């Protein structure tokens, strides 16, 4: 048994510093997302659905093209149509055809969607404090700067995340 322990100690935990950073980011994301899901689950919303609602709230009262909303999501949504259908079925958003281009579907928040976002705001803010409130403001600014720097080469030109 002593040899196995000695051998395990000799085997590096990560193949490279890049792998260690990547796997640490993945693990931290998983832990932070669990807190977010705990909050959003109360309203039967996924993080992606919440993101759609927030993007529409930022543009409110102007309807937004579906593809523009999809392009601005934090993470890619392979089936934006199904997600939009679920939100519309719940009466949280409305969908209409563009008068300028009938092929374009426009999305807007409904009063029920606005009310839901208002109800979620404080519990979600408290969740963010649970997630990262242990960091000092300067640490959060540094972390944000480093994360943006890490992601910059992978963001399309013109992305607000660059």
N, C-alpha and C positions, 0 to 999 in steps of 0.2 A: 504494500500500500504506500510506503514511503516513496517509492520510485514514481508512482502515478502522480502523487502530489508534487514532487520535484519536477516532473515532466510538465504538469499543468502550469506550474509557475514559470517555466521556460517558454511556453507557448504564448506569444503576444495575444492580448485580448482583441486587438484590432489589427487589420492588415496595413493601415496607414493612418496618419493624422486626419486625412480627409474622411476616411471611413468612420473614424471615431466621432467627428463632428456631425456627419450625416446621421449616424445611428442615434446620437444624443438628441439631435433635432427631432427625429422621428419619435423617440420615446417621450420627449417633453411635449410634443404636439399631442400624442395620445393621452397623456395625463391631463393636459389643459382642456382638450376636447371633451373629456369625460365630465368635467365641471360644466362646460357649456351645454352639453347634452342633458345633463341633470336639470338645468333651468329650462331649456327649450322643450323638453319632453312634457312639461306641465301643460303646454299649449299645443301638443301634437305637431310640432314643427321640427324639421331638420335644419341643420346649420345652413344648408344651401337655400332652403325656402326662406329662412329668415334673411339671408343675404339679398334675395330678390326683393323682399318687402322693404328692406332698408334702402336699396338703390332706387326703388320707386318713391319712397318717402323723400329722398334727397331731391328728386325731380318734381315732386308734387307741386302744383296740380297738373303739370304737363305730362301727358302720356308718353311713354318711351317705346321705341321699336324693340321687339323681342330680342333680335340679334344684338342690339346695342347693350341690353341688359345682360345677355349671356356673355358678351365679351368683357364686361366689367366685373363679373363674379370673382370672388377671391380664389376659388378653385374651379376648375373646369366642370361643367355639367354636361354629360354626354346626352342626356335626354331632357333638354329644357322644355320641350313641348309637354311632356308628361308632368313635370313639376308645375308649369303654368296651369295646366288643366286641374291639378289638385287644388291649387290656391284659388282658382276661379270657382271651382265646385264648392269651396267653403265660403265663398262670397267675400274673400279678402282682396281680390283684384278683379278688375273687369278688363276684358279684351275687346278691341274693336279694330276694324279694318281701316287702314290709312286711306283718306280720300285722295291723296296724291299718288299713292301706289297701292293698288288693291292686293298685291302680293304680300305687303307688309302688315303685320299684326302689331297693334299698339297696346301697351299695358299701362294700367293706372291703378292706384290704390282706391279702394272703396272706403266709405266711412268705417265699416267694420274692420278693415285692414289698419286704418289709422288708430282706431281704438285698441286693437290688439297690440300694436307697437308701443302705444302709451302704457299699456298694462305690463308689458315685458321689460320696459326700459329700466326700472329700478332693480328688479331681481337680477337682470343681466349685468347691470353695473356692479351689484354686490358680488356676482359671480366672478367678474373680472378682478375685483379686489381680492377675492379668494385665490384666484389664479396667480396673480402677480403683485399683490399688495405688499409682499415681503421685500420687494426690491425698492431701493431708494429711487427717487425721480431721476437722478443723474445716471444710475445704473440702467434704468429703463431707456433713457435717451441713448446711452452707449449701445445697449443691446439692439435697439431699433436701427441705429446707424450701421452696426455690423451685419445684421440680418439683411438690410437693404443692399449693402455692399456685396454680400454673398449672392444675392439673387439678381443683381443688376445685369450681369451678362446673359441671363436667361429670360429676361423680360423683353417684350417687343418694344421697339422705339415708340416713344409717345406714351408709354404706360405710366400711370401715376405712381406705380411701384418702383420705377427706376431710380 
